[in-house]
């Protein structure tokens, strides 16, 4: 029994997933840094605000990337022929 056309189409080798994910992470982080530094210009001149801003911005980048990293780390499924 051969896999269905949709199942065969969804099988992406681990190396390709890691390449796609790595490129996606670099694009996301580039955009994230540009946006974060642009928003910094609009903050009031207060050290406490800056500390809080950088603490939040410095940690928040990981949350949107977690699903992508999880997808990248999946093992290849054996192909049943």
C-alpha positions as CSV (number, residue, x, y, z in Angstrom):
1,X,0.0,0.0,0.0
2,X,1.5,3.3,-1.1
3,X,1.1,6.5,1.0
4,X,-1.6,8.8,0.0
5,X,-0.6,11.8,-2.3
6,X,-1.2,14.3,0.5
7,X,1.0,12.2,3.0
8,X,3.8,11.9,0.5
9,X,3.7,15.6,-0.2
10,X,4.0,16.5,3.5
11,X,7.1,14.4,4.1
12,X,10.0,16.8,4.2
13,X,13.5,15.4,5.0
14,X,15.0,16.6,8.3
15,X,17.9,18.3,6.5
16,X,15.6,20.3,4.4
17,X,13.4,21.2,7.4
18,X,16.5,22.5,9.2
19,X,17.6,24.5,6.2
20,X,14.1,26.1,5.8
21,X,13.9,26.7,9.6
22,X,17.3,28.2,9.8
23,X,16.5,30.6,7.0
24,X,13.2,31.4,8.6
25,X,14.8,32.1,12.0
26,X,17.4,34.5,10.4
27,X,14.6,36.4,8.5
28,X,12.5,36.6,11.7
29,X,15.3,37.7,13.9
30,X,16.4,40.4,11.4
31,X,12.9,41.8,11.3
32,X,12.5,41.5,15.1
33,X,15.8,43.4,15.7
34,X,14.8,46.2,13.3
35,X,11.4,46.5,14.9
36,X,12.8,46.4,18.4
37,X,15.4,49.0,17.8
38,X,12.8,51.3,16.0
39,X,10.5,51.0,18.9
40,X,13.3,51.9,21.3
41,X,13.5,55.4,19.8
42,X,9.9,56.1,21.1
43,X,10.6,55.1,24.7
44,X,10.8,57.8,27.4
45,X,14.3,58.6,28.6
46,X,14.1,56.6,31.8
47,X,16.5,53.8,32.9
48,X,13.8,51.7,34.5
49,X,11.7,51.8,31.3
50,X,14.8,50.8,29.2
51,X,15.7,48.0,31.6
52,X,12.1,46.6,31.5
53,X,11.9,47.0,27.7
54,X,15.2,45.2,27.0
55,X,14.3,42.4,29.5
56,X,11.0,41.8,27.7
57,X,12.3,42.2,24.2
58,X,15.4,40.1,24.9
59,X,13.3,37.2,26.0
60,X,10.2,37.5,23.8
61,X,11.8,36.5,20.6
62,X,11.9,32.9,21.6
63,X,8.1,32.4,22.0
64,X,7.2,32.8,18.3
65,X,10.1,30.6,17.2
66,X,9.3,27.7,19.5
67,X,6.8,26.0,17.0
68,X,9.3,26.4,14.2
69,X,12.2,24.9,16.2
70,X,9.9,22.1,17.3
71,X,9.0,21.4,13.6
72,X,12.7,21.5,12.7
73,X,13.6,19.0,15.3
74,X,11.1,16.3,14.3
75,X,12.7,13.0,13.3
76,X,12.1,11.6,9.8
77,X,9.3,9.1,9.5
78,X,10.1,5.9,7.8
79,X,8.5,5.5,4.4
80,X,6.4,2.3,4.2
81,X,6.4,0.7,0.8
